[in-house]
């Protein structure tokens, strides 16, 4: 008859807390499974235990298959939502803007186009700085119409959070 620890090791389902070492719950040989005794992850993907080496020195493992792509997708999604909100803001600005309506509408369309271009360029490092500058431009557009300043504050806060998430995930 086998013990529950031997059964779980033979099935390859050793938990990370069971890797105590000789005499511990994992036994003297260490955990069984695709990792072997060293705890290294195979290049095919993150099949190891949480906290195992990802093969990239200096980076904390995030648990994501492709953290760079995930962060770029978050940035692109944020800029896409910003574009949609800017374009939907044209009608209220036109109705409330008075004499500044045409200039404010031109600024909104220009910022929306710039947001789309930057969202498509987030693979390049400069695009992250450009997206941050875009938030500053939207804040400056608040001088044309107060609602653009309000949108600038909202999206600057959202973009600050995106940069925070990027720093946490990528290190």
C-alpha positions in Angstrom: 0.0 0.0 0.0 1.4 3.5 -0.9 1.2 6.5 1.3 -0.6 9.7 0.0 2.7 11.5 -0.4 4.1 8.6 -2.6 0.9 8.6 -4.7 1.0 12.3 -5.3 4.7 12.2 -6.3 4.1 9.3 -8.7 1.3 11.3 -10.3 3.5 14.3 -10.8 1.4 16.6 -8.7 3.9 17.6 -6.0 3.0 21.0 -4.6 5.7 23.6 -4.1 5.3 23.5 -0.3 6.2 19.8 -0.4 9.8 20.5 -1.7 11.3 20.5 1.8 14.4 18.5 1.0 15.8 15.3 2.6 13.6 13.8 5.1 10.7 16.3 4.4 7.4 15.6 2.7 9.0 15.4 -0.7 11.4 12.7 0.3 15.2 12.4 -0.2 15.1 12.5 -4.0 13.2 15.8 -4.2 10.0 16.4 -6.2 9.1 14.2 -9.2 8.0 15.7 -12.4 9.3 17.7 -15.4 11.5 20.0 -13.2 13.8 17.4 -11.8 15.6 18.1 -8.5 16.8 21.6 -9.4 13.5 23.3 -9.9 14.4 24.8 -13.3 11.8 25.4 -15.9 12.0 23.9 -19.3 12.2 26.4 -22.2 8.8 25.2 -23.5 6.9 27.3 -21.0 6.3 27.8 -17.3 5.6 24.2 -16.3 7.3 24.5 -12.9 6.3 25.6 -9.5 5.5 29.2 -8.8 8.7 31.1 -7.9 10.8 28.8 -10.1 13.4 30.3 -12.4 12.1 31.6 -15.6 15.4 31.5 -17.4 15.5 35.3 -17.6 18.1 36.6 -15.2 17.2 39.7 -13.1 13.4 39.4 -13.7 10.8 38.2 -11.2 8.6 35.5 -12.5 5.1 37.0 -13.1 3.3 33.8 -13.9 2.4 35.1 -17.4 3.5 33.3 -20.5 4.6 36.5 -22.3 4.7 39.4 -19.9 5.9 41.9 -22.5 3.0 41.2 -24.8 0.5 41.4 -21.8 1.8 44.8 -20.8 1.7 46.1 -24.4 -1.9 44.8 -24.7 -2.9 46.6 -21.6 -1.3 49.9 -22.9 -2.9 49.5 -26.3 -6.3 48.8 -24.8 -6.0 51.8 -22.6 -5.1 54.1 -25.5 -7.9 52.5 -27.6 -10.5 53.3 -24.9 -9.0 56.8 -24.7 -9.4 57.2 -28.5 -13.0 56.1 -28.3 -13.8 58.5 -25.4 -12.1 61.4 -27.2 -14.1 60.8 -30.3 -17.4 60.5 -28.4 -16.6 63.8 -26.6 -16.7 65.7 -29.9 -20.5 66.2 -29.8 -20.7 67.6 -26.3 -17.7 69.9 -26.9 -19.4 71.1 -30.1 -22.6 71.9 -28.3 -20.9 73.5 -25.2 -17.9 75.0 -26.8 -19.1 78.2 -28.3 -16.4 80.0 -30.3 -13.7 77.5 -29.3 -15.6 74.6 -30.7 -13.6 74.2 -33.9 -10.2 74.4 -32.3 -11.2 72.0 -29.6 -12.6 69.5 -32.0 -9.5 69.7 -34.1 -7.4 69.1 -31.0 -9.6 66.1 -30.0 -9.3 64.5 -33.5 -5.5 65.1 -33.5 -5.1 63.5 -30.1 -7.3 60.6 -31.1 -5.2 59.9 -34.2 -2.0 60.3 -32.1 -3.4 57.8 -29.6 -4.0 55.2 -32.3 -0.5 55.6 -33.7 1.1 55.3 -30.3 -1.1 52.3 -29.4 0.2 50.5 -32.6 3.8 51.4 -31.7 4.0 50.1 -28.1 6.6 47.5 -29.1 9.1 50.3 -29.3 10.4 51.8 -26.0 9.9 55.4 -27.2 6.1 54.8 -27.6 5.7 54.5 -23.8 7.2 57.9 -23.4 5.0 59.2 -26.3 1.9 57.9 -24.6 2.9 59.6 -21.4 3.4 62.8 -23.4 0.0 62.3 -25.0 -1.6 62.5 -21.5 0.2 65.8 -21.0 -1.1 67.1 -24.3 -4.6 66.1 -23.3 -4.2 68.0 -20.0 -3.0 71.1 -22.0 -6.0 70.8 -24.3 -8.0 71.6 -21.1 -7.0 75.2 -21.9 -9.3 75.0 -24.9 -12.2 73.4 -23.1 -12.7 72.4 -19.5 -14.0 69.0 -20.4 -10.7 68.1 -22.2 -8.9 69.0 -19.0 -11.2 66.7 -17.0 -10.6 63.9 -19.5 -6.9 64.6 -19.3 -6.9 64.2 -15.5 -8.9 60.9 -15.7 -6.7 59.4 -18.4 -3.4 60.6 -16.8 -4.5 58.7 -13.7 -5.3 55.6 -15.7 -2.1 55.8 -17.6 -0.2 56.2 -14.3 -1.8 53.0 -13.2 -0.8 51.3 -16.5 2.8 52.4 -15.9 2.6 51.0 -12.4 1.4 47.6 -13.6 4.1 47.6 -16.3 6.8 48.3 -13.7 5.4 45.5 -11.3 5.2 42.9 -14.1 8.4 43.7 -16.0 10.4 44.7 -13.0 
